Amino acid sequence: MVRLTAEDGYSSQRDYSIASAPDGDRLELTVQAADDGEVSPYLAGIAEPGDQFDLRGPIGGWFVWHPEDTRPLLLLAGGSGIVPLMAMLRTHEQVKSDAPVRLIYSARTPADVIYATELSERSRVSPLAVSYAFTRTAAQDLTGRSSAHAGRLNASVVAEAVFPPQAGPAIYVCGPSGFVEAATSLLIAAGHPPGAIRTERFG
């Protein structure tokens, strides 16, 4: 939770997800600036080194991947829902986990993909396979262990990109409420038990 306080005493606060692996020295938040926002425009476009604001958290421990979990790791992100999942990917690399990882990332266009360069590099050098679902543009050829589909997340993308239920993956889904509901329904329809799916939603 980030709280900004103006010189006249007015304050406003918003919740953001942590994007960095827990190394004890630094904390990375990824902020999308909202045109009508009170906090995000400052953090994304005005804040400078040395500025101070209040932080509280992290809050909650439900939506967390633990390095000792050796199950395959399946991540589904809608838009900026990639942020907490990025913390999991970075932690996975930090601890040199052998657990295989697959990511399905739904975004409007390739230009809307957050961490595009890092994800591309990770898909080339790590046990990460990425599947994109671009809702407002045609699919494109991608490098590394990545594939792209045109349209919203659907049963065919899930069938192609996720681990089979018998693999018993740990599943994390994050994004807008509509995306989370759709993704969860598709996973359950594909045979994944609801108890294996952890969700975090916004909007």
C-alpha positions in Angstrom: 0.0 0.0 0.0 1.4 3.4 -1.1 0.2 6.6 0.5 1.0 10.1 -0.7 0.5 13.2 1.4 0.3 16.7 0.0 1.7 19.8 1.6 -1.8 20.8 2.7 -2.2 17.4 4.5 -4.5 15.7 2.0 -3.5 12.1 1.5 -4.4 9.3 -0.9 -3.4 5.7 -1.0 -3.5 2.8 -3.5 -2.5 -0.8 -3.5 0.2 -2.1 -5.8 1.7 -5.5 -6.4 5.4 -6.3 -5.7 7.3 -7.2 -8.9 10.7 -8.1 -7.4 12.0 -11.2 -5.8 12.6 -10.9 -2.1 16.2 -10.1 -1.8 16.0 -7.9 1.3 17.6 -4.8 -0.3 15.2 -3.4 -2.8 11.4 -3.4 -3.5 10.1 -3.0 -7.1 6.6 -1.9 -7.8 5.2 -1.7 -11.3 2.7 1.1 -11.7 0.4 1.8 -14.7 -0.5 5.5 -14.8 -4.3 6.1 -14.8 -5.3 9.4 -16.4 -7.7 10.2 -13.6 -5.6 8.7 -10.8 -4.4 10.5 -7.7 -1.3 8.3 -6.9 -0.2 6.5 -10.1 0.5 9.6 -12.2 2.9 10.9 -9.5 4.6 7.5 -9.1 4.9 6.9 -12.8 5.8 10.4 -14.1 6.8 12.8 -11.3 8.5 11.0 -8.5 12.3 11.4 -8.4 15.1 9.7 -6.4 15.0 11.0 -2.9 11.2 11.6 -2.8 9.5 10.0 0.2 6.1 8.4 0.7 4.5 5.9 3.1 4.5 2.2 2.5 2.6 -0.5 4.3 2.9 -4.2 3.7 3.3 -6.5 2.0 -0.2 -7.6 3.1 -1.5 -11.1 2.8 0.3 -14.4 2.1 -2.3 -16.4 0.0 -1.1 -15.4 -3.4 2.5 -16.4 -3.0 4.7 -19.1 -4.7 7.0 -20.8 -2.3 10.4 -22.0 -3.7 10.2 -25.3 -1.9 7.1 -26.1 -4.0 8.4 -28.5 -6.7 5.2 -28.8 -8.6 5.0 -27.4 -12.2 4.2 -23.7 -12.0 1.3 -22.4 -14.2 0.7 -18.7 -14.3 -2.1 -16.9 -16.1 -2.0 -13.1 -16.4 -4.5 -10.5 -17.7 -3.0 -7.1 -18.4 -1.2 -5.7 -15.4 -2.0 -8.9 -13.5 1.4 -10.0 -14.7 3.1 -7.9 -11.9 2.8 -10.4 -9.0 3.4 -13.3 -11.3 6.7 -11.6 -12.4 7.8 -11.7 -8.7 7.2 -15.4 -8.8 9.2 -15.8 -12.1 12.1 -13.8 -10.6 12.0 -15.7 -7.4 12.0 -19.0 -9.4 15.2 -17.8 -11.1 16.8 -16.5 -7.9 16.5 -19.8 -6.1 17.4 -21.8 -9.3 14.2 -23.9 -9.0 13.9 -26.9 -11.4 10.1 -26.7 -11.4 8.9 -26.2 -15.0 7.0 -23.0 -15.7 4.4 -22.0 -18.2 2.8 -18.5 -18.5 -0.3 -17.5 -20.4 -0.4 -13.7 -20.8 -3.5 -12.0 -22.2 -3.0 -8.4 -23.4 -4.6 -6.1 -25.9 -1.6 -5.8 -28.2 2.1 -6.7 -28.2 2.8 -3.1 -27.2 0.7 -3.6 -24.1 2.9 -6.5 -22.8 4.6 -5.4 -19.6 8.2 -6.8 -19.2 8.1 -7.8 -22.9 11.9 -7.8 -23.2 12.5 -9.7 -20.0 9.9 -12.3 -20.8 11.4 -12.8 -24.2 14.8 -13.3 -22.8 13.6 -15.6 -20.0 11.8 -17.8 -22.6 15.1 -18.3 -24.4 17.3 -19.2 -21.5 15.1 -20.6 -18.7 12.5 -23.4 -18.3 9.7 -20.9 -19.1 7.3 -21.2 -21.9 5.1 -18.2 -22.7 1.8 -18.1 -24.6 0.2 -14.8 -25.5 -3.4 -14.1 -26.2 -3.7 -10.7 -28.0 -7.3 -9.6 -27.8 -7.1 -6.6 -30.3 -4.5 -7.6 -32.8 -3.5 -10.5 -34.9 -1.0 -13.1 -33.6 2.6 -12.5 -34.3 5.7 -14.6 -34.7 7.8 -14.6 -31.5 11.2 -15.8 -30.6 12.2 -18.2 -27.8 9.7 -20.6 -26.3 6.8 -18.3 -27.0 3.6 -18.5 -29.0 0.9 -16.0 -29.8 -2.9 -16.3 -30.4 -5.4 -13.8 -31.6 -8.5 -13.2 -29.5 -9.4 -13.8 -25.9 -8.3 -16.7 -23.8 -10.3 -19.7 -24.8 -10.4 -23.5 -24.4 -8.1 -24.2 -27.3 -5.4 -21.9 -25.9 -5.7 -23.5 -22.5 -5.6 -27.0 -24.0 -2.4 -26.1 -25.9 -0.5 -24.1 -23.3 -1.3 -25.4 -19.8 0.1 -28.5 -18.0 -2.3 -31.4 -18.0 -4.3 -31.9 -14.8 -2.4 -35.1 -14.0 0.8 -33.1 -13.7 -0.7 -31.5 -10.6 0.5 -27.9 -11.3 0.4 -25.1 -8.8 -1.8 -22.5 -10.6 -1.9 -18.7 -10.1 -4.3 -16.4 -12.0 -4.2 -12.6 -11.7 -5.9 -9.9 -13.6 -9.2 -8.0 -14.0 -12.2 -9.8 -12.5 -13.7 -10.8 -15.8 -10.4 -12.4 -16.9 -9.9 -14.2 -13.7 -13.5 -15.6 -13.8 -13.1 -16.7 -17.4 -9.6 -18.2 -16.9 -10.7 -20.1 -13.8 -13.7 -21.5 -15.5 -11.6 -22.7 -18.5 -9.1 -24.4 -16.1 -11.8 -26.2 -14.2 -13.5 -27.3 -17.4 -10.1 -28.7 -18.5 -10.0 -30.9 -15.4 -7.9 -28.8 -12.9 -9.3 -29.0 -9.4 -10.5 -25.7 -8.0 -8.4 -26.1 -4.9 -5.2 -26.0 -7.0 -6.1 -22.5 -8.4 -5.2 -19.4 -6.5 -6.6 -16.1 -7.8 -6.0 -12.4 -7.3 -8.3 -9.9 -9.0 -8.8 -6.2 -9.4 -11.2 -3.8 -10.9 
